[in-house]
């Protein structure tokens, strides 16, 4: 618009034109700022991936506590996949293949991935390794795929058998530390349920009833009064801030979209998410909260993600890693990357919006 035309306008028209022009400039500035922020996030993710690649050991395992157990190799492998890298190709294809090979070398004849994991982490390791191998299935070369096809049905059977161990009404449908545990907790159960769901979506023989019983277990651990999910129903109700995202994620990935329990949990997290920074299991909580609130979407994800990136990018070390006190630096970095990359939707299980299971 020329200045001469602008002068001929009435006062009201000039005001409107000025407001419109300012709105366009503001929108352009906001878009530029958003683009710059997205580039910062991308750079942060690339730094984290470079850190994981730099510390991965030649055999595919990782240094530090539990680095040999398989779970950290699986989490790191999923972090590479989450940015869109695939086995054997591009910058980190070798790293993914090393994770696959290391994990495939762990199980016994029955397909148990937790055999070398120390302490209470055996079923954690088994579930996380099963989830990773299911997610990478179909991307690897023929020789590795044959090995995956041989071991995954065994891994699924171990999860199903552990779920079917006789438990009381409170714990039925869930999992805990070992294959024979007769109780359950929300933390172990979340990983096991995601592993089974992923395998089922990949065509694995997972009975629908197993998913339904696990979902019922998750829902029993929702505290409707507070809105959070708890570690153990009627017992240890610790880690509500850390584990509430796990409850949302499990329900959403199993097709329970906009479940009242999930929506209450999202409102709870919007009240308390800043507390994640001071939790003993902060990185674990960040992973689950990011994954869960992204599934809810809308304001829940926008508010949380803005805080997440602006709070946690400055905490990234010069080496590209995060943390170190919570299990190990490799573990913390992998979980943070899985939180940061959730909008990319590259991991197969997060790409699907399944509401009906195929028979």
C-alpha positions in Angstrom: 0.0 0.0 0.0 1.4 3.4 -1.0 1.7 6.3 1.5 -0.6 8.5 -0.8 -3.4 5.9 -0.7 -2.9 5.6 3.1 -3.3 9.4 3.5 -6.6 9.4 1.7 -8.1 6.8 4.1 -10.4 7.8 6.9 -9.1 7.5 10.5 -10.8 4.2 11.1 -9.5 2.7 7.9 -6.0 3.8 8.6 -6.2 2.3 12.1 -7.4 -1.0 10.6 -4.7 -1.0 8.0 -2.0 -0.3 10.6 -3.3 -3.1 12.8 -3.4 -5.5 9.9 0.2 -4.6 8.9 1.4 -5.0 12.5 -0.3 -8.4 12.7 1.4 -9.6 9.6 4.8 -8.4 10.9 4.1 -10.0 14.3 3.2 -13.3 12.7 6.3 -13.2 10.5 8.5 -12.5 13.5 6.8 -15.3 15.5 7.3 -17.7 12.6 11.0 -16.8 12.4 11.3 -17.2 16.2 9.6 -20.6 16.1 11.8 -21.7 13.2 14.9 -20.6 15.1 13.7 -22.5 18.3 13.0 -25.6 16.2 16.6 -25.4 14.9 17.9 -25.1 18.5 15.9 -28.3 19.5 17.2 -30.1 16.4 20.8 -29.1 17.3 20.3 -30.3 20.8 19.0 -33.7 19.6 21.9 -34.1 17.2 24.3 -33.4 20.1 22.7 -36.1 22.2 22.8 -38.6 19.5 26.5 -37.8 18.8 27.2 -38.4 22.5 25.5 -41.8 22.5 27.5 -42.8 19.4 30.7 -41.6 21.0 30.3 -43.7 24.1 28.8 -46.9 22.7 31.3 -49.7 23.1 32.5 -51.8 20.2 30.2 -54.7 21.2 27.1 -52.4 21.2 26.8 -52.1 25.0 27.3 -48.9 27.0 29.6 -47.9 29.9 28.4 -47.4 33.4 25.9 -49.0 35.7 23.6 -51.5 33.8 25.4 -50.8 30.6 25.8 -54.5 29.9 22.2 -55.4 30.7 20.8 -54.6 27.3 18.2 -52.1 28.2 20.4 -49.0 27.7 21.5 -50.4 24.3 17.8 -50.7 23.5 16.9 -47.2 24.7 19.8 -45.8 22.7 18.8 -47.7 19.6 15.3 -46.3 19.9 16.7 -42.8 20.3 18.5 -43.2 16.9 15.3 -44.5 15.3 13.3 -41.7 16.8 15.2 -39.1 14.8 14.6 -41.1 11.6 17.8 -43.0 11.3 17.6 -46.7 10.2 19.9 -49.7 10.6 22.9 -49.9 8.3 22.3 -46.5 6.7 23.2 -42.9 7.2 25.2 -41.5 10.1 24.0 -43.8 12.9 23.0 -46.9 11.0 26.0 -48.7 12.4 25.2 -47.7 15.9 21.6 -49.2 15.6 23.0 -52.4 14.2 25.5 -52.7 17.0 22.6 -52.3 19.5 20.6 -55.0 17.7 23.5 -57.4 17.6 24.4 -56.9 21.2 20.8 -57.5 22.4 20.4 -60.5 20.1 23.5 -62.0 21.8 21.9 -61.9 25.3 19.0 -64.3 25.5 19.0 -67.9 26.6 17.3 -70.6 24.6 13.9 -69.5 26.0 14.4 -65.9 24.7 14.9 -64.1 28.0 16.7 -60.8 27.6 17.1 -60.1 31.3 19.5 -62.9 32.2 22.6 -60.7 32.7 20.8 -57.7 34.1 21.6 -57.2 37.8 19.2 -56.6 40.7 15.6 -55.8 40.1 16.0 -54.9 36.5 15.6 -58.2 34.8 12.0 -57.8 33.6 12.7 -54.2 32.8 15.6 -55.3 30.5 13.5 -58.0 28.9 10.5 -55.7 28.2 12.7 -52.8 26.9 14.8 -55.1 24.7 11.6 -56.7 23.3 10.1 -53.3 22.6 13.2 -52.2 20.7 13.6 -55.3 18.6 9.9 -55.2 17.7 10.2 -51.5 16.7 13.3 -52.2 14.5 11.8 -55.3 13.0 11.3 -54.9 9.3 14.2 -52.3 9.0 17.1 -54.6 9.4 18.9 -56.8 6.8 17.7 -60.4 6.1 20.1 -62.1 8.4 19.3 -60.0 11.4 15.6 -60.2 10.5 15.7 -64.0 10.7 17.2 -63.8 14.1 14.5 -61.3 15.2 11.8 -63.5 13.9 13.2 -66.4 15.8 13.5 -64.7 19.2 10.6 -62.3 19.4 7.9 -65.0 19.7 9.9 -66.5 22.6 10.2 -63.0 24.2 6.4 -62.5 23.9 5.7 -65.9 25.5 7.9 -64.9 28.5 5.9 -61.7 29.0 2.6 -63.6 28.7 3.7 -66.3 31.1 4.8 -63.7 33.6 1.5 -61.9 33.3 -0.3 -65.2 33.9 1.5 -66.0 37.2 -1.2 -66.2 39.9 -1.7 -62.9 41.6 -4.2 -61.2 43.8 -7.0 -59.1 42.3 -5.1 -55.9 42.8 -2.0 -57.1 40.9 -3.5 -59.4 38.2 -2.8 -58.3 34.6 0.5 -56.7 35.5 4.3 -57.4 35.8 7.1 -56.9 38.3 10.8 -57.7 38.6 11.0 -61.3 37.7 9.3 -63.9 35.5 7.7 -65.5 38.6 6.8 -62.4 40.5 3.4 -62.8 42.2 2.8 -59.0 42.5 3.0 -56.1 40.0 3.9 -52.5 39.8 3.0 -49.7 37.4 6.6 -49.0 36.3 7.5 -52.6 35.1 4.0 -53.1 33.7 4.2 -50.0 31.5 7.2 -51.3 29.6 5.8 -54.8 29.3 2.5 -53.5 28.0 4.2 -51.4 25.4 6.4 -54.3 24.3 3.3 -56.5 23.9 1.4 -53.8 22.1 4.3 -53.2 19.7 4.7 -56.9 19.0 0.9 -57.3 18.3 1.0 -54.4 15.9 3.8 -56.1 14.1 1.8 -59.3 13.7 3.0 -61.1 16.8 0.7 -63.6 18.5 -0.5 -61.6 21.4 -4.0 -62.4 22.6 -6.3 -59.4 22.8 -7.2 -60.5 26.3 -3.6 -60.0 27.4 -3.8 -56.4 26.4 -7.2 -55.9 27.9 -6.1 -57.3 31.3 -3.0 -55.1 31.2 -5.2 -52.0 30.5 -7.5 -53.0 33.3 -4.4 -53.2 35.6 -3.3 -49.7 34.5 -6.8 -48.3 35.1 -6.9 -49.7 38.6 -3.8 -47.7 39.4 -5.5 -44.4 38.6 -6.2 -42.2 41.6 -9.4 -40.4 40.5 -9.3 -38.0 43.4 -5.8 -36.6 42.7 -5.8 -37.4 39.0 -2.5 -39.3 39.0 -1.4 -42.9 38.4 0.3 -44.7 41.3 3.1 -47.2 41.6 1.1 -49.8 43.4 -2.6 -49.8 44.2 -3.4 -49.7 47.9 0.3 -50.0 48.8 3.3 -47.9 47.7 1.8 -44.8 46.1 5.2 -43.2 45.4 6.4 -41.7 42.1 3.0 -40.1 41.1 4.7 -37.3 39.2 7.1 -39.7 37.5 4.6 -42.4 36.6 1.4 -40.6 35.6 2.6 -40.1 32.1 3.1 -43.9 31.9 -0.6 -44.4 32.6 -1.6 -42.0 29.9 0.7 -43.4 27.4 -0.4 -47.0 28.0 -4.1 -46.2 27.6 -3.6 -44.0 24.5 -1.4 -46.6 22.7 -4.0 -49.2 23.5 -6.7 -47.2 21.8 -8.3 -45.7 24.9 -8.2 -42.2 23.4 -9.6 -39.4 25.6 -10.3 -41.9 28.4 -11.5 -39.9 31.5 -8.6 -41.3 33.5 -6.1 -40.0 30.9 -7.7 -36.6 30.8 -7.7 -36.3 34.6 -4.1 -37.4 34.6 -3.2 -34.8 31.9 -4.8 -32.0 34.1 -2.8 -33.4 37.1 0.5 -33.2 35.1 -0.2 -29.6 34.0 -0.4 -28.7 37.7 2.8 -30.5 38.7 5.1 -31.0 35.7 7.6 -28.5 37.0 8.3 -30.9 39.9 9.8 -33.4 37.5 13.0 -31.4 37.6 13.6 -32.3 41.2 12.5 -35.9 41.1 14.9 -38.8 41.9 13.8 -40.4 38.6 13.6 -37.1 36.6 14.7 -38.5 33.3 12.4 -41.5 33.6 9.6 -39.1 34.4 10.5 -36.8 31.5 10.3 -39.7 29.0 6.9 -40.8 30.1 5.4 -37.4 30.6 6.5 -36.2 27.2 5.2 -39.4 25.5 1.9 -39.3 27.4 1.1 -35.6 27.0 2.0 -35.7 23.3 -0.7 -38.4 22.8 -3.2 -36.1 24.6 -2.0 -33.1 22.5 -3.5 -29.6 22.5 -2.7 -27.3 25.3 -1.3 -30.2 27.5 1.5 -30.8 25.0 2.1 -27.2 24.1 2.5 -26.0 27.7 4.6 -29.0 28.7 6.9 -29.1 25.7 7.7 -25.4 25.8 8.8 -25.9 29.4 10.6 -29.1 28.6 12.8 -27.7 25.8 13.5 -24.4 27.5 14.3 -26.0 30.8 16.3 -29.1 29.7 18.3 -27.8 26.7 20.4 -25.6 28.9 21.2 -28.6 31.1 22.8 -30.5 28.2 26.5 -30.9 28.7 29.2 -29.8 26.3 29.6 -33.4 25.3 25.9 -33.6 24.2 24.8 -35.8 27.2 22.5 -35.2 30.1 22.6 -36.3 33.7 24.7 -39.1 35.1 23.4 -39.6 38.6 20.3 -41.5 37.5 21.6 -44.9 36.5 24.2 -43.6 34.0 24.8 -40.7 31.6 24.0 -42.9 28.6 20.7 -43.9 30.2 19.7 -40.3 31.0 20.6 -39.1 27.6 18.7 -41.8 25.8 15.5 -41.1 27.8 15.8 -37.3 27.3 16.2 -37.8 23.5 13.2 -40.0 23.4 11.3 -37.2 25.2 12.6 -34.5 22.8 12.0 -36.5 19.6 8.4 -37.5 20.3 6.9 -35.0 17.8 9.0 -36.6 15.0 6.8 -39.7 15.4 9.4 -42.0 13.8 9.1 -44.9 16.1 6.5 -47.3 14.6 4.4 -47.7 17.8 3.9 -43.9 18.1 3.0 -43.6 14.4 -0.1 -45.7 14.8 -3.5 -44.4 16.0 -5.1 -47.8 16.5 -8.5 -48.1 18.1 -9.4 -51.6 17.0 -7.1 -54.6 17.3 -6.8 -56.8 14.2 -7.6 -60.4 14.7 
